[in-house]
Amino acid sequence: MKALEAVEGVVELLLLKKLSGREYFIYALLEHINGSSPSELAEKYGISSKRTLKAFFDRLVKRAGSPFLATDIIRVSAPIILAEEVWFREGTCLLCGRLIGGRDTPENHIYHSHRKIFMSKVSETVDKVVRQIKTMHPAR
């Protein structure tokens, strides 16, 4: 797996959480990769269970190709992603005004109904993350 594909995969999932108004997952992940207990973090951030947080981290690892690379990408990309504006507030999409509920989730709505705008945001964010990585490691 190429490093750029790893960055794209991780950024896409993290950005979906942020734009859907669930940035607490990103804060919990940052604490998790720094050694905090998933069960304590689930309670602290109101995540349904430690398994939910672990499963999300496992999805990021799968996208990155390794836990070490996933951790590095999360650390670099989190501040950039957390600076983005949310697209959902109180269950309503701020892009189209649709109220999301029932089986639909804000993440699914963004991914399927606003895919073109979302993928453009992913590309823009990946560019920022790659620039940040290059300033940290000029030889790469």
C-alpha positions in Angstrom: 0.0 0.0 0.0 1.3 3.4 -0.9 1.6 6.1 1.8 -0.7 8.5 -0.1 -3.4 5.8 -0.2 -3.0 5.3 3.5 -3.4 9.0 4.2 -6.4 9.2 1.9 -8.1 6.3 3.6 -7.6 7.5 7.2 -8.5 11.1 6.4 -11.7 10.1 4.7 -13.0 8.2 7.8 -11.8 10.9 10.2 -13.3 13.7 8.1 -16.7 11.8 7.9 -16.8 11.8 11.7 -15.9 15.5 12.0 -18.3 16.7 9.3 -21.1 14.7 10.8 -20.7 16.4 14.1 -19.1 13.4 15.8 -15.6 14.9 16.4 -15.6 13.4 19.9 -14.5 10.2 18.1 -11.3 12.0 17.0 -10.6 13.3 20.5 -11.2 9.8 21.9 -8.8 8.3 19.3 -6.1 10.8 20.1 -6.3 9.8 23.8 -6.5 6.1 22.9 -3.3 6.2 20.8 -1.7 7.9 23.7 -2.5 5.0 26.0 -5.9 5.7 27.5 -8.3 2.9 28.1 -11.0 2.5 25.4 -13.6 1.7 28.1 -12.8 4.9 30.0 -12.8 6.9 26.8 -16.2 5.4 25.7 -17.7 6.6 29.0 -16.0 10.0 28.9 -17.1 10.8 25.3 -20.5 9.1 25.4 -19.5 6.4 22.8 -21.8 3.4 23.1 -19.1 1.0 24.0 -15.3 0.4 24.0 -15.9 -2.0 21.1 -17.3 0.9 19.0 -14.1 2.9 19.5 -11.8 -0.2 19.0 -13.7 -1.1 15.8 -13.3 2.5 14.4 -9.6 2.3 15.2 -9.4 -1.1 13.5 -11.0 0.4 10.4 -8.4 3.1 10.4 -5.6 0.6 10.8 -7.0 -1.4 7.9 -7.1 1.7 5.7 -3.5 2.6 6.7 -2.1 -0.9 6.4 -0.5 -0.9 9.9 -1.3 0.4 13.4 1.9 2.4 13.4 1.1 4.3 10.2 -2.5 4.8 11.3 -1.3 6.3 14.6 1.0 8.7 12.8 -1.6 9.8 10.3 -4.2 10.3 13.1 -1.7 12.5 15.0 -0.8 14.7 12.0 -4.3 14.9 10.5 -6.4 15.3 13.6 -5.7 19.1 14.2 -6.3 19.8 10.5 -9.6 17.9 10.5 -10.8 19.3 13.8 -10.4 22.8 12.4 -13.1 22.0 9.7 -16.6 23.2 10.1 -19.3 20.6 10.8 -21.9 19.8 8.1 -24.5 18.6 10.6 -26.1 20.2 13.6 -28.9 18.7 15.7 -29.6 16.0 13.1 -29.9 18.5 10.2 -27.6 18.6 7.2 -26.4 22.2 6.9 -25.7 21.7 3.2 -29.2 20.7 2.1 -31.4 21.1 5.2 -32.5 17.5 5.4 -33.3 16.1 8.8 -31.5 12.8 9.3 -33.0 10.1 11.5 -34.0 6.5 11.8 -31.6 4.1 10.0 -29.8 6.9 8.1 -26.7 8.3 9.7 -25.1 11.7 9.0 -22.0 9.8 7.7 -24.1 7.9 5.2 -25.9 11.0 4.1 -22.7 12.9 3.6 -21.0 10.1 1.7 -24.0 9.3 -0.6 -25.9 12.6 -1.0 -22.9 15.0 -1.0 -20.2 12.7 -2.3 -18.7 15.1 -4.9 -18.3 17.9 -2.3 -17.1 15.4 0.3 -14.4 13.9 -1.9 -13.2 17.4 -2.9 -12.9 18.1 0.9 -11.0 14.9 1.4 -8.5 15.8 -1.4 -8.1 19.3 0.0 -7.5 17.8 3.5 -5.1 15.2 2.2 -3.1 17.9 0.5 -2.8 19.8 3.9 -1.8 16.6 5.7 0.8 15.7 3.1 2.3 19.3 3.3 2.4 19.0 7.1 4.2 15.6 6.9 6.7 17.1 4.4 7.5 20.0 6.8 8.0 17.5 9.6 10.2 15.1 7.5 11.7 17.2 4.6 13.6 14.2 3.2 10.3 12.3 2.3 
